[in-house]
């Protein structure tokens, strides 16, 4: 069972890193959207941040000029990290 435990721990850590990277892209994309002239790097960050933000934008429309989809996306990512991924890692440690 220790092999399955190690696999689950590794999977959980890898997913945690991916979620952290996605949160970084969401935050940087939101900050870059405040500047008037979007650059090429803005479009790069936005394309990666849209992986999480597009479904949120479909469910929650803009409130006037304010787009709260980055905030809600971060809340969803933190929930996934703290609940789902931590559960996978804890299960891996129990099987070890």
MMTF fields as JSON, N, C-alpha, C and O atoms, coordinates in Angstrom:
{
  "mmtfVersion": "1.0.0",
  "mmtfProducer": "UNKNOWN",
  "numBonds": 383,
  "numAtoms": 384,
  "numGroups": 96,
  "numChains": 1,
  "numModels": 1,
  "chainsPerModel": [1],
  "groupsPerChain": [96],
  "chainIdList": ["A"],
  "bondAtomList": [4, 2, 8, 6, 12, 10, 16, 14, 20, 18, 24, 22, 28, 26, 32, 30, 36, 34, 40, 38, 44, 42, 48, 46, 52, 50, 56, 54, 60, 58, 64, 62, 68, 66, 72, 70, 76, 74, 80, 78, 84, 82, 88, 86, 92, 90, 96, 94, 100, 98, 104, 102, 108, 106, 112, 110, 116, 114, 120, 118, 124, 122, 128, 126, 132, 130, 136, 134, 140, 138, 144, 142, 148, 146, 152, 150, 156, 154, 160, 158, 164, 162, 168, 166, 172, 170, 176, 174, 180, 178, 184, 182, 188, 186, 192, 190, 196, 194, 200, 198, 204, 202, 208, 206, 212, 210, 216, 214, 220, 218, 224, 222, 228, 226, 232, 230, 236, 234, 240, 238, 244, 242, 248, 246, 252, 250, 256, 254, 260, 258, 264, 262, 268, 266, 272, 270, 276, 274, 280, 278, 284, 282, 288, 286, 292, 290, 296, 294, 300, 298, 304, 302, 308, 306, 312, 310, 316, 314, 320, 318, 324, 322, 328, 326, 332, 330, 336, 334, 340, 338, 344, 342, 348, 346, 352, 350, 356, 354, 360, 358, 364, 362, 368, 366, 372, 370, 376, 374, 380, 378],
  "bondOrderList": [1, 1, 1, 1, 1, 1, 1, 1, 1, 1, 1, 1, 1, 1, 1, 1, 1, 1, 1, 1, 1, 1, 1, 1, 1, 1, 1, 1, 1, 1, 1, 1, 1, 1, 1, 1, 1, 1, 1, 1, 1, 1, 1, 1, 1, 1, 1, 1, 1, 1, 1, 1, 1, 1, 1, 1, 1, 1, 1, 1, 1, 1, 1, 1, 1, 1, 1, 1, 1, 1, 1, 1, 1, 1, 1, 1, 1, 1, 1, 1, 1, 1, 1, 1, 1, 1, 1, 1, 1, 1, 1, 1, 1, 1, 1],
  "groupList": [{"groupName": "UNK", "atomNameList": ["N", "CA", "C", "O"], "elementList": ["N", "C", "C", "O"], "formalChargeList": [0, 0, 0, 0], "bondAtomList": [1, 0, 2, 1, 3, 2], "bondOrderList": [1, 1, 2], "singleLetterCode": "X", "chemCompType": "L-PEPTIDE LINKING"}],
  "groupTypeList": [0, 0, 0, 0, 0, 0, 0, 0, 0, 0, 0, 0, 0, 0, 0, 0, 0, 0, 0, 0, 0, 0, 0, 0, 0, 0, 0, 0, 0, 0, 0, 0, 0, 0, 0, 0, 0, 0, 0, 0, 0, 0, 0, 0, 0, 0, 0, 0, 0, 0, 0, 0, 0, 0, 0, 0, 0, 0, 0, 0, 0, 0, 0, 0, 0, 0, 0, 0, 0, 0, 0, 0, 0, 0, 0, 0, 0, 0, 0, 0, 0, 0, 0, 0, 0, 0, 0, 0, 0, 0, 0, 0, 0, 0, 0, 0],
  "groupIdList": [1, 2, 3, 4, 5, 6, 7, 8, 9, 10, 11, 12, 13, 14, 15, 16, 17, 18, 19, 20, 21, 22, 23, 24, 25, 26, 27, 28, 29, 30, 31, 32, 33, 34, 35, 36, 37, 38, 39, 40, 41, 42, 43, 44, 45, 46, 47, 48, 49, 50, 51, 52, 53, 54, 55, 56, 57, 58, 59, 60, 61, 62, 63, 64, 65, 66, 67, 68, 69, 70, 71, 72, 73, 74, 75, 76, 77, 78, 79, 80, 81, 82, 83, 84, 85, 86, 87, 88, 89, 90, 91, 92, 93, 94, 95, 96],
  "secStructList": [7, 2, 2, 2, 2, 2, 2, 2, 2, 2, 2, 2, 2, 2, 2, 2, 2, 2, 2, 2, 2, 2, 2, 2, 2, 2, 2, 2, 2, 2, 2, 2, 6, 6, 1, 1, 1, 7, 7, 2, 2, 2, 2, 2, 2, 2, 2, 2, 2, 2, 2, 2, 2, 2, 2, 2, 2, 2, 2, 1, 7, 7, 5, 6, 6, 5, 7, 7, 2, 2, 2, 2, 2, 2, 2, 2, 2, 2, 2, 0, 0, 0, 0, 0, 0, 2, 2, 2, 2, 2, 2, 2, 2, 2, 2, 7],
  "xCoordList": [0.817, 0.0, 0.854, 0.369, 2.131, 2.962, 3.187, 3.416, 3.124, 3.295, 2.114, 2.302, 0.907, -0.277, -0.228, -0.609, 0.238, 0.367, 1.342, 1.059, 2.494, 3.473, 2.938, 3.192, 2.192, 1.596, 0.613, 0.629, -0.241, -1.229, -0.56, -1.01, 0.5, 1.226, 1.843, 1.736, 2.483, 3.083, 2.049, 2.271, 0.911, -0.168, -0.704, -0.932, -0.9, -1.402, -0.444, -0.865, 0.84, 1.836, 1.897, 1.998, 1.836, 1.862, 0.632, 0.743, -0.537, -1.753, -1.695, -2.172, -1.114, -0.964, -0.071, -0.364, 0.998, 1.886, 1.145, 1.286, 0.353, -0.415, -1.426, -1.613, -2.073, -3.036, -2.324, -2.833, -1.164, -0.402, 0.015, -0.047, 0.439, 0.815, -0.399, -0.299, -1.534, -2.747, -3.172, -3.6, -3.057, -3.375, -2.441, -2.874, -1.173, -0.206, -0.632, -0.603, -1.027, -1.443, -2.726, -2.867, -3.65, -4.891, -4.58, -5.12, -3.726, -3.385, -2.637, -2.972, -1.627, -0.857, -1.739, -1.617, -2.614, -3.52, -4.454, -4.723, -4.948, -5.825, -5.07, -5.612, -3.836, -3.037, -2.717, -2.812, -2.34, -2.009, -3.226, -3.074, -4.423, -5.622, -5.908, -6.728, -5.259, -5.46, -4.742, -5.095, -3.752, -2.985, -3.703, -4.304, -3.644, -4.458, -4.054, -4.924, -2.777, -2.342, -1.87, -0.772, -2.694, -2.266, -1.092, -1.069, -0.151, 1.02, 0.86, -0.144, 1.854, 1.816, 1.85, 1.218, 2.581, 2.664, 1.323, 0.994, 0.551, -0.78, -1.652, -2.356, -1.606, -2.422, -1.984, -2.809, -0.697, -0.185, -0.741, -1.249, -0.637, -1.153, -2.667, -3.203, -3.356, -4.806, -5.259, -6.243, -4.555, -4.925, -4.824, -5.663, -3.813, -3.667, -4.664, -5.196, -4.918, -5.879, -7.304, -8.145, -7.58, -8.926, -9.333, -10.516, -8.389, -8.731, -9.71, -10.633, -9.513, -10.392, -11.438, -12.576, -11.066, -11.955, -13.123, -14.188, -12.972, -14.068, -15.33, -16.415, -15.23, -16.457, -17.081, -18.303, -16.238, -16.755, -17.451, -18.502, -16.884, -17.502, -18.848, -19.748, -18.99, -20.271, -21.35, -22.515, -20.958, -21.93, -22.227, -23.366, -21.195, -21.356, -20.999, -19.835, -21.983, -21.685, -20.937, -20.831, -20.428, -19.739, -20.715, -21.905, -20.189, -20.974, -20.506, -19.55, -21.177, -20.735, -19.378, -19.181, -18.441, -17.102, -16.192, -15.042, -16.706, -15.881, -16.093, -17.224, -14.996, -15.026, -14.51, -13.327, -15.403, -14.996, -14.611, -14.383, -14.539, -14.19, -12.797, -12.627, -11.776, -10.497, -10.611, -10.002, -11.38, -11.55, -12.251, -11.823, -13.312, -14.05, -13.211, -13.272, -12.43, -11.539, -10.513, -10.229, -9.958, -8.978, -9.634, -9.04, -10.846, -11.562, -11.8, -11.634, -12.183, -12.402, -11.098, -11.078, -10.013, -8.722, -8.232, -7.677, -8.432, -8.03, -8.872, -8.35, -10.17, -11.027, -10.566, -10.478, -10.271, -9.787, -8.479, -8.266, -7.607, -6.318, -6.497, -5.924, -7.275, -7.407, -8.278, -8.048, -9.257, -10.176, -9.783, -9.456, -9.813, -9.62, -8.173, -7.912, -7.248, -5.852, -5.288, -4.533, -5.641, -5.166, -5.721, -5.041, -6.954, -7.527, -6.76, -6.544, -6.345, -5.553, -4.215, -3.781, -3.565, -2.269, -2.424, -1.618, -3.45, -3.674, -3.963, -3.486, -4.742, -5.013, -3.724, -3.517, -2.868, -1.577, -0.736, -0.098, -0.729, 0.034, -0.575, 0.152, -1.903, -2.527, -2.201, -2.095, -2.041, -1.738, -0.258, 0.125, 0.557, 2.002, 2.413, 3.598],
  "yCoordList": [-1.208, 0.0, 1.263, 2.346, 1.12, 2.322, 2.917, 4.12, 2.075, 2.605, 3.502, 4.584, 3.065, 3.886, 5.159, 6.231, 5.042, 6.22, 7.229, 8.427, 6.748, 7.651, 8.277, 9.449, 7.486, 8.024, 9.145, 10.191, 8.927, 9.949, 11.203, 12.316, 11.036, 12.203, 12.978, 14.204, 12.274, 12.934, 13.617, 14.728, 12.952, 13.54, 14.801, 15.813, 14.736, 15.901, 17.075, 18.217, 16.799, 17.876, 18.477, 19.695, 17.641, 18.15, 19.007, 20.062, 18.559, 19.351, 20.664, 21.693, 20.629, 21.851, 22.86, 24.056, 22.39, 23.281, 23.876, 25.065, 23.056, 23.572, 24.627, 25.63, 24.406, 25.393, 26.675, 27.766, 26.569, 27.768, 28.555, 29.785, 27.853, 28.532, 29.212, 30.346, 28.54, 29.141, 30.375, 31.372, 30.315, 31.496, 32.653, 33.803, 32.356, 33.385, 34.049, 35.274, 33.25, 33.816, 34.632, 35.659, 34.2, 34.959, 36.311, 37.333, 36.323, 37.573, 38.522, 39.704, 38.02, 38.875, 39.387, 40.545, 38.553, 38.984, 40.084, 41.039, 39.957, 40.994, 42.304, 43.375, 42.233, 43.45, 44.094, 45.314, 43.291, 43.845, 44.441, 45.302, 43.997, 44.548, 45.978, 46.655, 46.449, 47.822, 48.824, 50.003, 48.391, 49.299, 49.504, 48.571, 50.728, 51.05, 50.324, 49.945, 50.125, 49.488, 48.064, 47.861, 47.086, 45.711, 45.32, 45.639, 44.643, 44.21, 42.747, 42.104, 42.247, 40.858, 39.916, 38.859, 40.297, 39.433, 39.38, 38.371, 40.466, 40.464, 39.391, 38.657, 39.303, 38.305, 36.882, 35.97, 36.7, 35.394, 35.024, 33.92, 35.958, 35.695, 35.512, 34.663, 36.308, 36.226, 34.881, 34.313, 34.374, 33.088, 31.964, 31.063, 32.011, 30.96, 31.171, 30.202, 32.422, 32.696, 32.363, 32.042, 32.438, 32.153, 30.697, 30.373, 29.824, 28.421, 28.327, 27.512, 29.147, 29.148, 30.253, 30.07, 31.389, 32.546, 32.459, 33.002, 31.808, 31.756, 31.103, 31.66, 29.936, 29.364, 30.259, 30.318, 30.949, 31.854, 33.04, 33.474, 33.57, 34.704, 34.329, 35.165, 33.076, 32.651, 32.598, 32.892, 32.224, 32.113, 33.448, 33.716, 34.293, 35.558, 36.697, 36.855, 37.483, 38.583, 39.717, 39.749, 40.635, 41.805, 42.668, 42.733, 43.319, 44.26, 45.647, 46.179, 46.227, 47.516, 47.349, 46.431, 48.23, 48.107, 47.143, 46.934, 46.562, 45.711, 44.24, 43.76, 43.548, 42.118, 41.388, 41.468, 40.683, 39.992, 38.535, 37.779, 38.141, 36.748, 36.356, 35.203, 37.245, 36.822, 36.498, 35.54, 37.284, 37.043, 35.712, 34.933, 35.456, 34.211, 33.023, 31.948, 33.215, 32.148, 31.784, 30.605, 32.781, 32.519, 31.799, 30.89, 32.197, 31.519, 30.047, 29.171, 29.78, 28.398, 27.605, 26.46, 28.214, 27.525, 27.249, 26.183, 28.196, 27.978, 26.866, 26.031, 26.849, 25.781, 24.419, 23.461, 24.332, 23.068, 22.639, 21.458, 23.613, 23.298, 22.811, 21.791, 23.519, 23.192, 21.97, 21.239, 21.739, 20.627, 19.381, 18.352, 19.466, 18.285, 17.802, 16.625, 18.693, 18.281, 17.889, 16.921, 18.621, 18.241, 16.884, 16.117, 16.575, 15.254, 14.151, 13.079, 14.404, 13.415, 13.18, 12.038, 14.26, 14.134, 13.406, 12.534, 13.758, 13.088, 11.599, 10.77, 11.261, 9.854, 9.125, 7.979, 9.789, 9.197, 8.923, 7.875, 9.86, 9.638, 8.523, 7.796, 8.382, 7.296, 5.934, 4.946, 5.87, 4.598, 4.247, 3.129, 5.175, 4.956, 4.071, 3.785],
  "zCoordList": [0.0, 0.0, 0.0, -0.328, 0.37, 0.437, -0.95, -1.076, -2.008, -3.366, -3.717, -4.273, -3.398, -3.646, -2.808, -3.279, -1.575, -0.721, -1.295, -1.322, -1.755, -2.361, -3.645, -3.924, -4.429, -5.651, -5.334, -5.982, -4.336, -3.978, -3.43, -3.706, -2.662, -2.148, -3.305, -3.361, -4.222, -5.38, -6.253, -6.733, -6.463, -7.252, -6.584, -7.247, -5.286, -4.558, -4.609, -4.791, -4.449, -4.498, -5.899, -6.039, -6.938, -8.312, -8.599, -9.223, -8.147, -8.348, -7.574, -8.053, -6.388, -5.592, -6.324, -6.33, -6.928, -7.684, -8.879, -9.165, -9.58, -10.718, -10.282, -10.97, -9.154, -8.66, -8.256, -8.515, -7.63, -7.265, -8.504, -8.511, -9.548, -10.793, -11.41, -11.879, -11.417, -11.983, -11.181, -11.763, -9.851, -9.037, -9.367, -9.432, -9.573, -9.957, -11.266, -11.376, -12.256, -13.537, -13.407, -14.07, -12.576, -12.372, -11.73, -12.152, -10.725, -10.036, -10.964, -11.037, -11.672, -12.579, -13.711, -14.109, -14.231, -15.293, -14.808, -15.538, -13.586, -13.033, -12.841, -13.116, -12.377, -12.184, -13.525, -13.663, -14.515, -15.83, -16.533, -17.399, -16.174, -16.812, -16.369, -16.989, -15.322, -14.87, -15.759, -15.758, -16.511, -17.352, -18.682, -19.213, -19.224, -20.397, -21.684, -22.468, -21.913, -23.153, -22.876, -22.358, -23.219, -22.962, -23.865, -25.053, -23.29, -24.044, -24.46, -24.154, -25.15, -25.591, -24.389, -24.405, -23.362, -22.175, -21.44, -20.817, -21.514, -20.902, -21.548, -20.854, -22.862, -23.555, -23.203, -23.149, -22.967, -22.551, -21.171, -20.972, -20.225, -18.881, -18.902, -18.19, -19.718, -19.789, -20.355, -19.884, -21.353, -21.948, -20.923, -20.905, -20.079, -19.065, -17.925, -17.382, -17.56, -16.488, -16.919, -16.081, -18.222, -18.712, -18.532, -18.641, -18.262, -18.012, -16.846, -16.87, -15.843, -14.673, -14.773, -14.338, -15.336, -15.309, -16.291, -15.999, -17.43, -18.406, -17.844, -18.005, -17.188, -16.616, -15.541, -15.407, -14.783, -13.749, -14.4, -13.927, -15.476, -16.176, -16.78, -16.859, -17.208, -17.758, -16.677, -16.942, -15.462, -14.372, -13.708, -13.326, -13.569, -12.858, -13.806, -14.175, -14.198, -15.123, -14.422, -13.196, -15.222, -14.678, -13.889, -14.195, -12.883, -12.093, -12.503, -11.939, -13.48, -14.011, -14.671, -15.467, -14.348, -14.943, -14.18, -14.566, -13.105, -12.246, -12.612, -12.683, -12.841, -13.121, -11.883, -11.553, -11.209, -9.981, -10.237, -9.293, -11.504, -11.801, -11.306, -10.908, -11.304, -10.717, -9.227, -8.75, -8.504, -7.073, -6.821, -5.969, -7.551, -7.372, -7.832, -7.234, -8.891, -9.359, -8.299, -8.087, -7.635, -6.578, -5.403, -4.823, -5.052, -3.959, -4.312, -3.464, -5.549, -5.986, -5.95, -5.5, -6.423, -6.424, -5.002, -4.735, -4.095, -2.698, -2.08, -1.34, -2.379, -1.865, -2.375, -1.606, -3.676, -4.232, -3.583, -3.308, -3.343, -2.732, -1.303, -0.919, -0.525, 0.897, 1.149, 2.112, 0.314, 0.562, -0.225, 0.367, -1.536, -2.37, -2.362, -2.113, -2.629, -2.744, -1.385, -1.285, -0.349, 0.984, 1.385, 2.067, 0.97, 1.259, 0.542, 1.108, -0.704, -1.448, -0.755, -0.606, -0.333, 0.343, 1.677, 2.003, 2.448, 3.737, 3.552, 4.328, 2.528, 2.241, 1.879, 2.279, 1.129, 0.787, 2.017, 2.113, 2.964, 4.202, 5.05, 5.728, 5.019, 5.781, 5.178, 5.906, 3.865, 3.205, 3.248, 2.906, 3.657, 3.678, 4.83, 4.997]
}
